[in-house]
Amino acid sequence: MNWLRFRESVSLVVCTETFQPHVTLAENGLDSGHESFSISGPMANLLQMLATSLNFTYTLTRPPDGAWGARAGDGSWSGMVGVVARREADLALGPFGLSESRAQVVDFTTPVIIDYARILARRGRPEVNPWGFAFPLAPEVWAYTVVGGALVLAVLFLLSRCFRRMTRADATLSADVYFDYLRAFLQQDRRKAFPWWWERLVFAAWLVVTLLLTRSYSGNLMSLLAVRHVPLPFQALRSLIDDPGTVMVWEANTAYVQFLRATTSGQFREVADLEGVGRIAFRRSTEFTDTVDTLIRSGTHALIAEDLTTRILMGEDFSRTGRCDFYASREVFLPFIFAMIGQKNSPLIAAINERIKAVTESGLYAHWLQLAIPNSTACAQAPTKITVNSSLSLFNIWGMFMVLFIGLFIAAVVFFVELFMLSHFQQSEAPRILII
């Protein structure tokens, strides 16, 4: 037989399950007492191309448990991997994540795609940051302002010393003069005039700097008070592990789950240990849409899935609601190579490999993926800051009042300490009358 193509048409059994955006199943009802369904998507296109190129027809079947496949304690395999390993099907579409344990019972084709896991979670509600009044100026600006004020006071001191020697007059500055510069920075008045021209010159320069700084600050502050921040807390797997109130949702019986249960140390061992405390839930890929619409939307759960899967789930939700209610994490982890599988030592795999390689290298599979993900970029760069037009409330600016109350409390403590110290010194210095 020429393995570049069957000489006569043959019929193969192909096992498949929904795995968006690669494969989508559509129920067609019962046909001769058996469940009938059709498939669409990039892997369906690839299967049809292989059937035409290799001259075979195919019958579709589904795994009884709807899973991809994991090894049980007795060595048996579940899901589509088990179906192919038991030779109940010739091929399984998947695509499947390559793993050593799976390669012992089935053969993988050449890779179809490389994908990574991401966290899919609900976007937070717009929040007001009560400490936003500290944000209009960067820390560097505050630092330069302090340094600039110190330099101005140093220049004043040097000039006072120099002019006192030149004029033989009293040009020494009192402590009140230094406080005048602080009063100017805080936009307070000064009632006395400066007697020296160089004092007026330095003070005028300081006023210009203070004016520009305070005007810029007030303008930016008003803008920030109109901004609402949308929190996206789970940008890395570590942040999700450390949040005891959020349950992780993983796809059941996949290479990811098998890897977690096999690892013995590190971050992923911590994730595996969460299963024992009820912080991991498993769902089939066919249940992802309902899971996102209920558990993930409630904010109590976060889904761990492939990057392409998260994109299509967000795209579907945007198509239904017109909103971006979910986000995908910046961090990617657990990279896996995905491929089709066939029976162990099947010569059919070699012929399939050449055709898959032609499809992937030409960019055709990537093109099919792009067509299969509607609105895939609609929520990819959703804004994390929004502006509103509303009245200010105490909730918006309670941070300012907190600073005020803390300042008043410290001032009161210092005031009473001064009173106590003054009373103590007055009593110690009171004249003593000696009676003889």
C-alpha angles and dihedrals in degrees: 000000000000105000092202085076138352110256090213126029114264132188121237132188113232122192118208144159136188112286110159130244092012099050132013121186123210119197114231098183125242124335115190089340094308129105111261125201142159131214136220137179137073095310090049089053090049092050092050091049091050091049092052095043097045095036102239138127123216144209118213124225136172130222113255093236096039091234135126095233143271133185116255126216092264092055096256122128129232131205127019092330089060092047092054094040090055088049092241088129133027097216140010121206102208107124092234131203110245115245135163095239093052091047088061093066104026138029122242124218123225110294118282097190143342115231138174135214122251137179116253112198141156118274112243124247116264108273136193115230106222089200093055091111087076093056106068090082123047119236089252090060092052090049093049090048091055091045091047092051091050091050092050091053090048091051090049091052093049093046091050090053093047096048092046089059093045098048099027084225131123103271095151113135121232124220089256091067092059091049089053089069091052089049090053091051089052090048094248126143132255117210101186123075123234110250095208127065093221090055090054091048095052092044091051091053090049090050091055092051092046093048094052092045097048094044091051091047095050093047094050091044092057089050093050092050088062093052124094119199119219107211118223100182104171105067094136135032090243092062090052092049091051094051106088093188097062126079120211118228116208129179110258122250099002135136088261093058091044090053093049093052092047098049116097105193145015133043096323091054087058089052092050091051090057089071089072092056096048098256096120126069126184125217135173119247089247088062097052096097093053091042092054092046093052118019099027093042090053090061095233095101138043125202123227109204144136118292092246091049093052090049094053093045091053090044092052092049091049090050090053101041106019089229136104100232096156139049138196121230122254091228118080123196143167099044112204134187110227125208144148120267134221138180117297113276092001112161088211090077093067092056092046092050094062092052095044089051090054092050096048098041092050091054092241095126091049088051091052090050092052091053091048096057111068116197089003093154098037093096100023092099101023110163118260092200127055132181125229137187108224142125119273116255135188088260089063097053108024088117090066091052089048090057089047094051092046090051092049091048092051090046091051091050091050091046094054091044089054091049091050093048092047092050091047094052092046091054093047092050096045112122114259118221115216113208116204 
